[in-house]
Amino acid sequence: MRRRDLLTSGFLLATAAAMPRAFAQAPAAPAPAGTAAPPAEAGPPPRRAHALSLLGEPALPADFPHWPWVNPAAPKGGQLVLSTIGSFDSFNPFILRGAPAAGSSSLIYDALMVPSSDEASCEYGHVAQAVELPRDNRGVTFILNPAATWHDGKPITAADVVWSFETLRDKGRPFYRAYWGDVSEVAAEGDHRVTFRFKTADNRELAQILGQLTVLPKHWWEGRDFAAPLLTPPLGSGPYRLESFEAGRSVTYRRVADYWAKDLPTRKGTNNVDVMRYEYFRDSTVALEAFKAGQVDLRSENVAKDWATAYDFPALRRGLVKKEEIRHELPTGMQGFLMNLRRPMFQDRRVREALGLVFDFEWMNANLFYGSYTRTTSYFSNSELASSGLPSEGELMVLSAFRGRVPEELFTTAYRVPTSDGSNANRENARRALALLKEAGWTVKDRRLSNEKGEAFSFEILLEGPTFERVALPYIQALQRLGIEARVRTIDPAQYQVRMDAFDYDMTIDVIGQSLSPGNEQRDYWSSEKAREPGSRNLIGIADPVVDALVELVIAAPDRQALIDRTRALDRVLLWGFYVIPHWHSRTFRVAWWDKFGRPERNPRYALALDSWWVDTARDRALPADRRQAG
């Protein structure tokens, strides 16, 4: 998922980082026909499992028939049209080059295992029908389902898995190299067994991370340049295949009628729509109008003002359009103004703290967001991993080793985001900000903040669309009261992605998503190595040995309590570094749709699960043929 998708989806998605520090034992499953026996080894045999779970036993047994929230008898058919922003020029979402088309990963391809949207950090077998875990925790073996095939009818083999891993690691986005950094080797053991060996026994999440591996067809990619953008419909194995597209404007996928996994418990009752189409628009305002005109079937709204005021149109009043807030339990991560530490002006912690003091959330929430948001106070917000108050005993055991290398306030003062009276004056915070800036060598002369060299404090806030301009512009006005020359520059998503990959920005708005089980992906977010690697997720440019050490402690946490303590310790160090000016979060999915769909009776805890909806033929026929007349 690209950064733009996180900002415009209407909710913060947990990252694909479900972290197993405890593996659930499952009843032994028989080896599939044609599968080579595992090599003999000394000591106890490996544990065989149908699922991997961080938080104890998986909720579902090995013979579960389908996900608990789906309707297994949901009818198939119909069309779902969704909107997305920007453009696309590639169907290869795994590389830095190009802007990938919406759906080009999730719809076309399958992974070894599938996460449960109703359980935290739990995956069930899919392409891999079973998993074997050695007792020393230094590897994992996936036993592939012999029924798994590509859309051309050829079987998915262990060679495909090995090729996918090595190609993504060597030619894919830098994220993969960080995520899989503790894998020492991978080998195919026959057609249906693939084994990964680990460098360490401490990285207990790694087996589940590898279960998330998207399997790609080795035979189709032979003779093609994987590192180049792709505008040829790719071969996949997933529930949909690419049917047609108009470059940069729309892309259409059609359900695969003979999909190999359609009756597996991980797929039954899902992917019910025959045709999935994504229409591209230049910005969210145009996309909203297209929804009202019936050109788009469903919309997930992330703009509070629009949710409160823009949906009062005839079709909704007549009941032809439904509008609902659906609760979720997702960790909401951190959205905020990110400062690029590669720019000299942001390298002083006092400067970063000062810039956060004048951001007036209370005024914005009342005047721009209709009071609908909660202020974010942690990088792991809306979860038990978020720090609060003073450090606990467990956190102190972690943090004490770094005393003298982290701010002393971390031990003595509870972190609190700056607050105001909501008047948009914010005078007290402005005075504190000016004092901090003065300490850092910046003073106001002729209403202009400058340093001793006479250099003005001036920077640009880079945005990838107009949605957040109404947030950035009031903030710029507050900065101007400090003598800071800030400006907004809005560019299209393709340009924005290129500049983010090159770290070519001063300040931006971004989302740092988190899961309930942080682990290897934290290296890509915060590590010194990734601060120097273009295309990594360390947009801020943090290069701090203390943060590096805490990230490794999180990854190596031996149990859940240790993970909580170590993650909260990392959270405190990041918060007291003032790298981000925190924004806000919502605990609901805000969704509006034309009334043509059926839905399961309940929603899973951690996803909207749109793939479990279906088109209700009677409702669809009851809608006006020309919806523009209804809207």
Summary of the structure (lengths in Angstrom):
residues: 631
radius of gyration: 25.1
end to end distance: 31.7
largest distance: 81.0
contacts: 2135
relative contact order: 0.17
helix: 28%
strand: 21%
